[in-house]
Amino acid sequence: MPAINPDTVAVVTVLAFLIGFPLFLVLYIKARRRATKLAKTLEEEKQRGAKELEKVTHEETQKRQELEARYAPIIDKEAEVARLDAQARAHQGNIDELRASYAAKHETLKRLEHQVAVYDDRLAFAELGVYEPHFDFGDSEAFKAKIKEVRDKQKAMVSAKHATLCPTDWVVEGSRSKGQTMIVNKHPIGTPYRRRRGTPLFHG
């Protein structure tokens, strides 16, 4: 194998450098320009995207505001309906409580009215001399029952206006019919009956 001349190697090296460096420089410049252009394009796209996003955001904000303005009365009405519904439920609860209280008090009133009616009846008969029997013994039920039977008969005769007799024809304001009315009337019967309640006249 022949020996390589050092001068030849040096010349080749210099030629390679002289040819390769400009080529490398050209390729570097082209790559740099391409990268710069690409970066500029990306920046423009970024700015364009930001503008589009801002535009879309603005449009969406406007639409939302328009919808809120359009449906604000409905939303307010729904809130008012909810408030009124809660208020109505509270009032209904109060009404139910009042009804329950009224029912209980009404039952108490009915019971008291019944008791008053019983006492009024007893008082009316007591004014005519018919008193509620009171027994001081407790071993003769038959005797108690008989006395109560007589008392009930007295009450019935007083109610039927048969408890007293009036053999005299009364004349009231010149009229015998008015006198007869006075005889059978409740109060005129009660008067002689009270006067003679020690020995009342019974018939029937």
Secondary structure, 3 states (H helix, E strand, C coil): CCCCCHHHHHHHHHHHHHHHHHHHHHHHHHHHHHHHHHHHHHHHHHHHHHHHHHHHHHHHHHHHHHHHHHHHHHHHHHHHHHHHHHHHHHHHHHHHHHHHHHHHHHHHHHHHHHHHHHHHHHHHHHHCCCCCCCCCCCCCHHHHHHHHHHHHHHHHHHHCCCCCCCCCCCCECCEHHHHHHHHHCHHHHHHHHHHCCCCCCCCC
